[in-house]
Amino acid sequence: MLASRCLKNLFIILLVLLVSVPDVYSQGYSFIRYDTRDGLGGSVVYDAIQDKEGFMWFATENGLSRFDGKNFKTFTTKDGLPDNEILKLFVDSEGRLWIMPFKPSICYYYKGKIYNRNNDSLLSRIQLSSYAFDIVEDRVGNLFIAAENAYYEISTDQTIKTIDRANNIPVKNPLIKTLPDYYGVGVDAIGLNRSGEAQLLATVYDGKRTIECLVDIKKQTIELTTEAYWPDLQTSIISPDYVITSSKHSSRLTFYKDTTRIISTETPANTVSITYINRNKIIVNTRTGIKFFDPETNTFSDLIFKDFSFTSAFEDKENNLWLTTSGSGVLMVPSFQFRNYSHADDKKNSEITALSIISDTVYAGGWTNKIWKVNVNSLAFSSQVDPSHEEAKIISISRFNENLTLINSGYYKNPYNRNKQPLALKSVSVGRSGILFAGHSITLLCKSSGEEEIIWTGRSTCAIEKDSGYYIGTLNGLMHKSYDGQIVYLGKVFPELASRIVNLAVSGKGILWITTKGNGVVAYSQGKLIHHFTETDGLTSDNCISLYVDSNNVWLGTDKGLNRIELSSTGSRITRFSMSDGLPSNVINAIAAIGKKVFVGTPMGLTYFETDKISQASSCDLQLTGIYLANKYWTYDSTGFSLPHKNNDIRFEFSGISFKSAGEMRYQYRMLGLQPEWRPTTDEQLSFPSLSSGNYSLQLKAINKYGVESKVKEISFVIGKLPRETTWFRLSMLLLLIGLVWLFVRYRVGRVRKKEKEQAMLNQRFADLEQKALRSQMNPHFIFNCLNSIQQYVAERDITGANNFITDFSRLIRMTLDLSTNTLINMSDEIEYITTYLKIEKARLENQFDYSVKTDNTLNLHEIYLPPLLLQPYVENSIRHGIKYKKDKNGMVCISVQKKGVYILVSIEDNGIGRAAAQQYKSQYHIQYQSKGMSINNDRIDILNSYNDKKIEIFVEDLYDNNATAAGTRVELYLLQ
């Protein structure tokens, strides 16, 4: 047979036709327990309270613990507590948390610090006779501390009054005429009446009887009963609605309203204390659980949480109930609207893995052979057992042929032909063609005719019949197989369907809902994806476990809670439920819903709730828990502070408080002065290393899992400036800079003036030298010689020669006068001038020498500039001292101008007797005129080089022939262009 080839694991279908048998079960409520393993200071907890910042505080045997919904912080004597055993807590209107230890002392916590009698002048004036057991604050702000034998008043003006037996408290008020003299007084309770005035319950003993009296501290004393037993401290309280006293050793509770006795009821056994929540909710804490008492109806609830011994109760502003225990830490009860069903025999596995609603009954199954049944209308609970059913995980409960059929993961059994084969199963669904079984190795269709057909070969996780074919979930995505055998891998078409498929279900509108392992839930219809929901859209997790679709909602179970997806024409809405709301576990194995009634299967059992009765109203507070400078805690005031620049490495620690969110918080922040935009984070600390100096404002807000935002907390602070950034430093630097600029300007002006003066002197000297140079050109001896030459021409009647000479001489004089007026002249004019001079000298010396002037054809002489009359002294020197004394009368003066790298080289070369021989002639013969043109020229060049970028360099070289005989002189002038 076909199924016989599908032998892999275990598989079974059991028909359960058994008579329901009585079952011992328990019905309870979910809670979250916190103990020392979670960071709570001690397992014995006496009291709990919520401060104005939203923190929960617990008085334990080992210190004071603060809780923000995620982390505990415990304070001990090392932090300033007088004693580690704390009995009672109270928060006043100023936000101070008053701490009452077992030791006769009192202290308070305020803004990160514990104040005691050693560091607070007010507390140092309070001397308690015994430990304080309660504190109240009246409407005007006066505090009243109750101890066993006295009470203490702290007035708003900080004065302290002690009222003890010596003062006899106001018991002897003359309004009470019947009371005799008193031998002793004991304070049982302290509280406020409906007018906000402080009252005491005092037990007065006169030696014969004990009388319970209500004392209005500011008015009068009223006798309530004569049946008090002193002291019955724990079970007597004063509230705005009732005064509750205990009598006969706490065996009865008596309620007074406006001093009128209205109720007297028997106290539950093992009562430890009474907690007033509101006028209709009073909690009696016992050593074997708690009971709710409603004074309006004079009724007690059943005993709840029987496994714990309770000491007190407190309801926070999110309506979570905190129960302190004697040895088991703290229980937080988010809601009493979630009803949990479990076996009384805790040895049995209570996990629920399958749910089904058939008619008016919810069937639930797990790992045992027991089926739980809950009537939808009456919520009556029962069970039935099938002894033949193997204890394997039940994955489906269905009705076939009017028989209730259990299908588990261990065996496969065809309900139409009773064929039983081992086959590991993952899911079961019913379609128009039959029953689809998704298994470890195949997907099998069992038809009503009894025939079997393999739809898919391979591992499948779920399967469903829809759209003219079958949808098959696999580890790698979703497959579709049509009736004609065509297979389409939808994961290739839609990447959202390419991950592991967990569940398939069809809604009333024919939409296929697909859950995945890691990619949320997808809605598919008519070949299109119409919805895709993930964590970013509000799901508790993308790891889906279970799915249930009803007419109005899609219910999705994950590993982190339950989700309800409501779809409408205007959009979608996701509501999340988790342990913080009252579920016993966040792992949701199975879901079934009918109307507003929801049943959930978890590892902890079966849970029932009604959606319209679940309040998810929550609050969200954000508090700063610490500021650290260079990793060292700093006592702070968040209203604004200043830090020196060396403390610019700052870390802020904070906490978002929403106990319903169970630590599931998001944060947004921005640092004005550094970053203007809001940024998200899930961390509970922010570090800002190396802040620059300036004004900053850190803005923070918390967002809880319901999307409720806290008020924006703003912490403004200033990072001090570096010395170089301070005003005085900058002013000093500005003054110094101004001074330096002034000194520099003064120095520069001095330099400029000095340079101008030197320049003026140079100009004057240069002018003088120019005049001297001019005079050197026109020295009397030269002029006289020229006149003699003219005279000689005349004597010889050489009129033509005389006219030519006179013409050249006059031209030379005119050129000398013209050129000497310019600072610079071009090389062409200088060559013309020196050629004219050589022509005259040659004529005057009767052709004793000849000359040549050569220039480089590549040079533009009109663009080469040099000081005027610069060459004449060197040419004159060659003629007068070199050529003149040559005996062969064949003197030669050669002048050349050529390009030499970046220089223009002017060479003046003669073949005279040389400088050494010329010096001998100077010493032997009297020279009528001593030319100073060379020395003047040298001075001119030195001055020009001192302020002109175009330098002039002069080199004089003696020339020799091959016999080392003087053969003339060469002068080279380098002009930098």
PyMOL commands that set and color helices and strands:
alter all, ss='L'
color gray80, all
select helices_A, chain A and resi 2-5+36-38+77-79+123-125+169-172+490-493+495-497+535-537+611-613+645-647+659-661+723-725+727-777+780-795+799-819+827-844+861-863+872-883+915-924+933-947
alter helices_A, ss='H'
color red, helices_A
select strands_A, chain A and resi 12-16+25-28+32-34+45-50+56-60+63-67+72-75+86-91+97-101+107-110+113-115+132-137+143-147+150-154+160-164+184-192+198-205+210-216+221-225+237-238+243-247+252-257+260-266+271-278+281-286+289-294+299-300+310-315+321-325+330-333+339-343+352-358+361-366+370-375+381-385+394-400+403-408+412-413+420-421+425-431+434-439+442-446+452-457+462-465+469-474+477-482+487-489+501-506+512-516+521-525+528-533+544-549+553-558+561-568+571-577+590-594+597-602+605-610+621-629+632-634+641-643+650-657+666-672+675-681+685-688+694-703+713-719+825-826+849-855+865-866+891-900+903-910+952-960+966-976
alter strands_A, ss='S'
color yellow, strands_A
deselect
rebuild
show_as cartoon
